[in-house]
Amino acid sequence: MEIDALKSLLAFVETGSITRAAKQVNRTQSAVSMQMKKLEQDLGKTLFEKSGRNLMLSKEGHQLVGYAKQLITHYDSTLNAIKSHNTKLRIRLGCPDDYANTILPKVVRNMHSLWPDLDLQIRCLPSNVIRQQLDSGELDVGIVTRSFDSEEGLLIAKDRGVWVCNGDTQLAKQTPLPLVTFQQDCRFHHAAIEGLHKQARQFKLIAMSGSVAAMHSIVKEGLAIGAMASLSKGDLVELCNEQLPDLPQISIVLICNAHANSFISQQQLNQLGNCF
């Protein structure tokens, strides 16, 4: 078995997609598919099964993943020890702005506990951009909202969407309803807008922003009500209004790219998530 093929396998496990795995390991999709077929030939086992339109690991595939992580960890740690003795570990971490005050500090604390000489670089970006930069190799680790109907990443927290105001509950009764949301890729944006349309309720979108600070300032000023994660509401007042659409539950996860899997073991990743 080739180490590169095992790294491609782990990239598939992490992303759930041959296409994204190929981007992370800098190969074509067909080249990664050939690597997977070669692994099956070497082992004489079927490593993948079809589940509807999705490709899933078989029982033997799951077994191989466990051994592959150990092999790659030992292989890369050996290379790193020889090539870069006394060199600081650099990790580029992506985190959505709305988790910067709550989730991020705990992950950073755990990172420095694991790697005291860590060179940590943080970028605040939306979850979809973090995934893109993981695939392109611009980031190593990401804190993201788990994609709908996905099991990606290591679960570190669960949360729910809430409606918030500055304490003036009359805002929620205005017509049109003044509203501020995160940008269109946000689960709460989609749920809020779609829910209001289904209710045939008139609303005015005061602003969309990728910044939780901007949303807070607009809501505090009494210009709008907002839809966001409970973790992000800070000192804003949660609206308990049955006439407003329900907002979804979310899962927050840690995800790595194929490169990061070479220097972050599964045990270390689990330790990073143990702050919750």
C-alpha positions as CSV (number, residue, x, y, z in Angstrom):
1,M,0.0,0.0,0.0
2,E,1.3,3.5,-0.9
3,I,1.3,6.2,1.8
4,D,-0.1,8.7,-0.7
5,A,-3.1,6.4,-1.3
6,L,-3.7,6.1,2.4
7,K,-3.6,9.9,2.7
8,S,-6.2,10.2,-0.1
9,L,-8.3,7.7,1.8
10,L,-8.2,9.8,4.9
11,A,-9.0,12.9,2.9
12,F,-12.1,11.2,1.6
13,V,-13.1,10.2,5.2
14,E,-12.6,13.7,6.4
15,T,-14.5,15.4,3.6
16,G,-17.0,12.7,2.6
17,S,-16.2,13.5,-1.0
18,I,-13.8,12.1,-3.6
19,T,-14.0,15.5,-5.4
20,R,-12.9,17.5,-2.2
21,A,-10.4,14.8,-1.3
22,A,-8.7,15.2,-4.7
23,K,-8.4,18.9,-4.2
24,Q,-6.8,18.5,-0.8
25,V,-4.2,16.0,-2.0
26,N,-3.5,17.9,-5.3
27,R,-4.6,15.1,-7.6
28,T,-7.4,14.7,-10.1
29,Q,-10.6,13.0,-9.1
30,S,-9.8,10.1,-11.5
31,A,-6.4,9.7,-9.9
32,V,-7.8,9.4,-6.4
33,S,-10.4,6.9,-7.7
34,M,-7.6,4.8,-9.2
35,Q,-5.7,5.0,-5.8
36,M,-8.8,3.6,-4.1
37,K,-9.2,0.8,-6.6
38,K,-5.5,-0.1,-6.1
39,L,-6.0,-0.3,-2.3
40,E,-8.9,-2.7,-2.9
41,Q,-6.7,-4.8,-5.2
42,D,-3.8,-4.8,-2.7
43,L,-6.1,-5.9,0.1
44,G,-8.5,-8.1,-1.9
45,K,-11.3,-6.4,-0.1
46,T,-14.2,-4.0,-1.0
47,L,-13.5,-0.7,0.8
48,F,-16.5,1.2,-0.4
49,E,-20.3,0.8,-0.7
50,K,-22.9,2.8,-2.5
51,S,-25.6,4.4,-0.3
52,G,-28.0,6.0,-2.7
53,R,-25.9,8.6,-4.6
54,N,-23.3,8.7,-1.9
55,L,-20.1,6.6,-1.5
56,M,-19.6,5.1,2.0
57,L,-16.9,3.0,3.7
58,S,-17.5,-0.7,4.0
59,K,-16.7,-2.5,7.3
60,E,-13.2,-3.3,5.9
61,G,-12.8,0.3,4.8
62,H,-13.4,1.5,8.4
63,Q,-10.9,-1.0,9.6
64,L,-8.3,0.2,7.1
65,V,-8.9,3.8,8.1
66,G,-7.9,3.1,11.7
67,Y,-4.6,1.5,10.6
68,A,-4.0,4.2,8.0
69,K,-4.1,6.9,10.6
70,Q,-1.5,5.1,12.7
71,L,0.8,4.5,9.7
72,I,0.6,8.0,8.4
73,T,1.1,9.5,11.9
74,H,4.3,7.4,12.4
75,Y,5.5,8.1,8.9
76,D,5.1,11.9,9.0
77,S,6.3,12.2,12.6
78,T,9.5,10.5,11.5
79,L,10.0,12.8,8.6
80,N,9.2,15.9,10.6
81,A,11.5,14.9,13.4
82,I,14.4,14.5,11.0
83,K,13.7,17.4,8.7
84,S,12.6,20.1,11.1
85,H,14.0,19.4,14.6
86,N,13.4,22.5,16.8
87,T,11.1,24.1,14.2
88,K,7.8,25.5,15.5
89,L,4.6,23.9,14.4
90,R,2.5,26.3,12.4
91,I,-1.2,25.8,12.2
92,R,-3.6,27.9,10.2
93,L,-7.0,27.9,11.8
94,G,-10.3,29.1,10.3
95,C,-13.2,30.1,12.5
96,P,-16.5,31.8,11.6
97,D,-16.8,35.3,13.2
98,D,-19.9,34.2,15.2
99,Y,-17.9,31.6,17.1
100,A,-14.9,33.8,17.8
101,N,-16.1,34.8,21.3
102,T,-17.2,31.4,22.5
103,I,-15.8,28.4,20.7
104,L,-12.5,29.8,19.5
105,P,-10.8,30.7,22.8
106,K,-11.3,27.1,24.2
107,V,-9.9,25.5,21.0
108,V,-6.9,27.9,21.2
109,R,-6.3,27.1,24.8
110,N,-6.2,23.4,24.0
111,M,-4.0,23.9,21.0
112,H,-1.3,25.6,23.1
113,S,-1.6,22.9,25.8
114,L,-0.8,20.3,23.1
115,W,1.9,22.4,21.3
116,P,3.5,24.9,23.7
117,D,5.6,26.5,20.9
118,L,2.7,26.7,18.5
119,D,2.8,29.3,15.7
120,L,-1.0,29.8,15.4
121,Q,-2.5,31.9,12.6
122,I,-6.3,32.5,12.8
123,R,-8.6,33.7,10.0
124,C,-12.3,34.6,10.7
125,L,-14.3,33.4,7.7
126,P,-17.7,31.9,6.9
127,S,-17.9,28.1,7.1
128,N,-18.2,27.6,3.3
129,V,-15.0,29.7,2.7
130,I,-13.2,27.7,5.4
131,R,-14.0,24.5,3.6
132,Q,-12.7,26.0,0.3
133,Q,-9.5,27.1,1.9
134,L,-9.0,23.7,3.6
135,D,-9.3,22.1,0.2
136,S,-6.9,24.6,-1.4
137,G,-4.3,24.1,1.3
138,E,-4.6,27.7,2.6
139,L,-5.9,26.5,6.0
140,D,-5.0,23.4,8.1
141,V,-7.9,23.2,10.6
142,G,-11.4,24.7,10.6
143,I,-14.2,25.3,13.1
144,V,-17.4,25.1,11.0
145,T,-21.1,24.6,11.2
146,R,-21.6,21.0,10.0
147,S,-23.2,20.7,6.6
148,F,-26.8,19.5,6.6
149,D,-27.2,15.7,6.4
150,S,-23.4,15.2,6.9
151,E,-21.2,13.5,9.5
152,E,-18.1,15.6,8.7
153,G,-15.5,16.4,11.3
154,L,-15.3,16.0,15.1
155,L,-18.4,17.2,16.9
156,I,-17.4,19.8,19.6
157,A,-20.7,21.6,20.3
158,K,-24.4,21.7,19.5
159,D,-26.5,24.9,19.5
160,R,-29.8,26.3,18.3
161,G,-30.9,29.3,16.4
162,V,-32.6,32.1,18.3
163,W,-34.4,35.4,17.4
164,V,-32.9,38.4,19.3
165,C,-33.7,42.0,20.0
166,N,-32.4,44.9,22.1
167,G,-35.2,44.4,24.7
168,D,-37.9,46.1,22.7
169,T,-40.2,43.2,21.9
170,Q,-42.5,45.5,19.9
171,L,-40.0,45.3,17.0
172,A,-41.2,41.7,16.3
173,K,-44.7,43.0,15.8
174,Q,-43.8,45.6,13.2
175,T,-44.9,45.4,9.5
176,P,-42.8,45.0,7.6
177,L,-40.6,43.1,10.1
178,P,-37.1,44.7,10.3
179,L,-34.5,42.0,10.0
180,V,-30.7,41.6,10.1
181,T,-29.1,38.2,9.3
182,F,-25.8,36.7,8.4
183,Q,-25.0,36.1,4.8
184,Q,-26.9,33.8,2.5
185,D,-24.8,30.7,3.2
186,C,-25.9,30.8,6.9
187,R,-28.4,28.2,8.0
188,F,-30.2,30.8,10.1
189,H,-30.5,33.2,7.2
190,H,-32.1,30.6,5.0
191,A,-34.5,29.4,7.8
192,A,-35.5,32.9,8.7
193,I,-36.2,34.1,5.1
194,E,-37.9,30.9,4.0
195,G,-40.0,30.7,7.2
196,L,-41.2,34.3,6.8
197,H,-42.1,33.7,3.1
198,K,-44.1,30.6,4.1
199,Q,-46.0,32.7,6.7
200,A,-46.6,35.3,3.9
201,R,-45.2,37.8,6.4
202,Q,-43.8,41.1,5.1
203,F,-40.3,41.9,6.2
204,K,-37.5,44.3,5.3
205,L,-34.0,43.0,5.3
206,I,-32.1,45.9,6.9
207,A,-28.7,44.2,6.3
208,M,-26.8,41.0,5.8
209,S,-23.3,40.7,7.4
210,G,-20.6,38.2,8.0
211,S,-19.7,40.1,11.2
212,V,-21.4,39.2,14.5
213,A,-20.3,42.6,15.9
214,A,-22.1,44.4,13.0
215,M,-25.2,42.4,13.7
216,H,-25.1,43.2,17.4
217,S,-24.7,46.9,16.8
218,I,-27.7,47.0,14.4
219,V,-29.9,45.0,16.9
220,K,-28.7,47.0,19.9
221,E,-29.6,50.3,18.1
222,G,-33.2,49.0,17.7
223,L,-33.0,49.0,13.9
224,A,-33.9,45.3,13.5
225,I,-34.3,41.9,15.1
226,G,-31.7,39.2,14.3
227,A,-31.5,35.5,13.7
228,M,-28.3,33.9,15.0
229,A,-26.9,31.0,17.1
230,S,-27.6,31.1,20.8
231,L,-23.9,31.0,21.5
232,S,-23.5,34.3,19.5
233,K,-26.3,36.4,21.1
234,G,-24.1,37.8,23.9
235,D,-26.1,40.4,25.9
236,L,-28.9,40.6,23.3
237,V,-32.4,39.6,24.5
238,E,-33.9,36.3,23.1
239,L,-37.3,36.7,21.6
240,C,-39.9,34.1,22.6
241,N,-42.4,34.8,20.0
242,E,-44.5,32.0,18.6
243,Q,-45.3,34.0,15.5
244,L,-41.7,34.0,14.3
245,P,-40.5,31.0,12.3
246,D,-38.6,28.2,14.0
247,L,-34.8,28.3,13.6
248,P,-32.7,25.1,13.2
249,Q,-30.5,23.2,15.6
250,I,-26.8,23.1,14.5
251,S,-23.7,21.1,15.1
252,I,-20.3,22.7,15.3
253,V,-17.3,20.6,14.3
254,L,-13.5,20.6,13.9
255,I,-12.3,19.6,10.4
256,C,-8.8,19.1,9.1
257,N,-7.4,18.9,5.6
258,A,-5.2,16.1,4.3
259,H,-2.0,18.0,5.2
260,A,-3.0,18.6,8.8
261,N,-3.8,14.9,9.2
262,S,0.0,14.3,8.8
263,F,0.8,16.2,12.0
264,I,-2.4,16.1,14.0
265,S,-3.3,12.6,15.2
266,Q,-6.9,11.5,15.9
267,Q,-6.0,11.5,19.6
268,Q,-4.8,15.1,19.4
269,L,-7.9,16.1,17.5
270,N,-10.1,14.5,20.2
271,Q,-8.2,16.5,22.8
272,L,-8.8,19.7,21.0
273,G,-12.5,19.0,21.1
274,N,-12.5,18.0,24.8
275,C,-12.9,21.7,25.9
276,F,-16.7,21.4,25.6
